[in-house]
Structure formats: C-alpha cells, structure tokens
Amino acid sequence: MNVRRVVLGSGSPRRLELLRGIGVEPAVVTPHVDESARSNESPVDYVRRLASAKLSAVMHDLGPVAVGTVVIAADTTVDVDGRILAKPSDPAEAVEMLRLLSGRSHLVHTGWAVAVAVPGCRGNEWEGHVEVTTSAVTFRSLTPTEVDGYVATGEPLDKAGAYAIQGGAGEFVERLEGSLSAVIGLPVERLDEVCAGLGAPLT
C-alpha cells in the first residue's frame, strides 16, 4: 500500500476521485487564489499560472512537512479559438458555452504543478515541476433541447466549459484526442511519471 503523504491542493471532487483511482488517498487543502484571467493571457498561460499559484498557496499553508510529502495542484480550462471558457456564472452562460461548443472541436488545457519535499541544508526543501497537458475534444451537433436539458441537471454549473466529459456530456463527445483524465482535471498517468522522476512515485 502507498503510505506516502500526498496533499491535493484542490477542492475538486473529480481530481480527488482520479487520485483515488490510482490508489492514492490524499489530504485535501483548498487553495484561495484569484482565478481571474489577466488581460491578453492565453489559455495555456492562464492554467499554468493558476496551477503554480495554487501549489505555492498550499505549500505556504502547510508549513514544514516530512521528507517525501507530495503536493499537487491543478487548473483546467476549455479553449475555443484562444478564448478561455471557465466555469459559467449562471445557467444562461452555460447554455451559451454549450452552443458554442456544439458541432466543433475545442481544446482542454489542464495546468498542473507538483512539489516533493526533499532534505535540505536548512530543513526540508522542495523539488517541483509545472506542466500543461492539452487534449482535443470534438462535440457532435447538439439540439437546443439537449443543451437546455443538460443545463437543467445543474451539472455544467461548476465545470470549465460548462460540461463534464465523465458525466452527462459524455454522450456529446464525438472524438477525444489526448488524455481523458486530463480533460476530467488531472493527467494521472503523466503525474505519476513525473513524481517517480522526482523520487516520489505515487503508485
């Protein structure tokens, strides 16, 4: 059994379930970071910056930790022609987003950051890694009834791009190129690979 201490810097239940799916039961610390995009910030730069900021916030909150502790943070956004589609503010915006995604391809970027506590000359120090994993998703054409019905379930309201590929929107997907787990919120296969390279494999 993996007994390494892992801290997930995210309140996302989807990221928690992804880690549990590879046998990791992390402690959860929700970072408090302003998620507003900056002027002219690209979707890739946006998720990379937020992942780094969330990681730093959680590491600050944790204070001193044991050697081998792993901290993970991430942020996901949907990208349509360079436009950031974050979480919709209300059902009307969710409908607008889904209509925009209907019958076309878009990108999903997940920025993720990981740090591992290692011995240092003045107490433990951190070794880290920041990366963006991008997948391409194609939706079939959606009818207004399908869009309205999906939004009425409430599922889109806390999801980037107003949909959950692992939920009710799975039937909208015509094609996926890339990592499914990254679209859900965390590329667990790549994360484990990087953690192993840092001397702290998760599995």
N, C-alpha and C positions, 0 to 999 in steps of 0.2 A: 504494500500500500504506500502511496505517496504521502509522506508526512511533512514535506517542505511547506513552510508557511507562504501562502500566496494571498496577496491583497488585491482585490479588484476595485479599481478606482472608478466605479460607475454604478449608478442606481438602476441600470437596465436589467430587467429580468431575463431578457434574451441573451445577453452576454453571460450572465450567471449560468443559465442552462447550457450554453455552449461549453463552458469550462467544466461543468458537472458531467457533460457528455464524454469528456476525456479523462474522467476520474479525479478531477480537482474540485475540492470544496473550499472556495476562498472566503476570507473575511471580506466584507463589503464596506467600503468607505466612499460616500458620495461626495465628490469634489464640488466646490462652489466657485464656478468660473463663468464669467460673462461670455455667452456664446454668440454674441452679435458679430456678424461679418464686418470686416474692415472695407473701406472704400476701395474698389477695384481689386479686391482679393479674389484669387482664383479658387475654385472649389478644392483643388488639391492642397494649396497653401493653407486654406481655411481648416481642413480637417487635421493637417499636420500640426498646425499651431495649437489647435484646441487639445489634441492628444498630448502634446508636450506640456501645455499649461495645466491640464488635469493631473498629469503624472506629478508635476512639481508641487501642485497643491496638496495632493495626497501624501507625498513624501514629507512635506513640511508638517502636516497634521500628525503623521505617525511619530515623528521624532526618532530617537535611537531605536534600532531594530537589530535582531540577531543576524549573524552572517548567514547568507543563503536565502534570506527573505526576498521574495519576488513581488514587485508591484507592477500592475498592468492598468493602463488607461487607454481609452479609445473614443473616437467620434466618427460618426457616419453621416454622409450627406448624399443626396441624389443630384446629379449634374445633367442639365439639359442645355446643350449648346453654351456651356460656360455659366449658366445660371444656377445658383445654389437653391435647391429645394429642401429646406429644413423642415421641421415639424410644423404642420398647419396650425394657424391660430384659432380656427373655428371650422365648422362643417363646410361652410361656403368655400373657404380656401382649399379644403381637402378636395372638394368637387372640382375646383379649378385645376389643381395639380393633376388629378387623375385624368381629366380630359386632355391635359397637355401631354401626358404620357401615353395615351391611347394610340395604338396603331403605329408605334415607332420605338426606336431604341434609345436608351439613355445609359449613362454611366453611374455606377455607385462606387464612391470612394470611402474607404474606411482608413482613417489615420489611426495608428496605434503606437503606443510607446511602452517600453518595458525597462525596468531597472532592477538590478540584483545587488544586494548588499555584499560587499567583499571586505576582507581585512584591510585596514589602512594604518599608517603610522600614527595617526591621531584619532584612533577609533575607527569604526567601520565607515567605508566609503561606498560609492555606487558606481556600477558599470551599467551603461544603458544603450538603448537602441530605439530609433524612431523610424517608422516606415509608413508608406501609404500603399494599400492594396486596392487595385481598381478592377472591377468586373463590369461587363456589359450585359444589360438586360433588355430584352425586346418584349413589349406587350402586344397582344393582338388588339384589334379594334374593339373598343368597349361601347356598349349601348348606354344611353342616358339612364335607363332603368338599372343596369348593372352598377353603374357608378353611384347612383343615389342609394341603391340597396346596400352596397358595401359601406358607404359613409354612414348609413343609418345604424350599422352594427357598432360604431364607435371605435373600431379597431384602428382606423387610419389616424386618429387624432394625436397620438403620441409617437408617430413614426415619421422619420425623414422621408420626404416624397409622398407622404400620405398612404403608405402601404406596407404590409408585412408579407414578404415572399413566403415565409413559413406558415402563414395563416390563410385568411380568405382570399388574398390576392394571388396565391399560388396558381389558381386556375386562369389568371390573366396572362401568365408568362408563356410566351411562345418559344423563347430561346434564352439561355443563360450561357455566357462565356466568361469563365473565371471561377472564383471561389464562392460557393454558396454560403459558407459560414461567414465570409467577409461581408456579403450582402446583408446577412442577418445582423451582423455587428462586430464580428471578431474572427480573423482568419486563424483558427486554432492550429491548423497544421503548420503554417509558417511561424506562428508564435512559438510553438514547441521547438521547432528547429532553431530559432534564434536563441531561445532560453538555453538549449543544450549547448550552443556555441559559447554562451556566457557562463557555462559551468553549472547551470541550474535547470536541468531538464524537468519538464512538467509531468511526463509520462514515463 
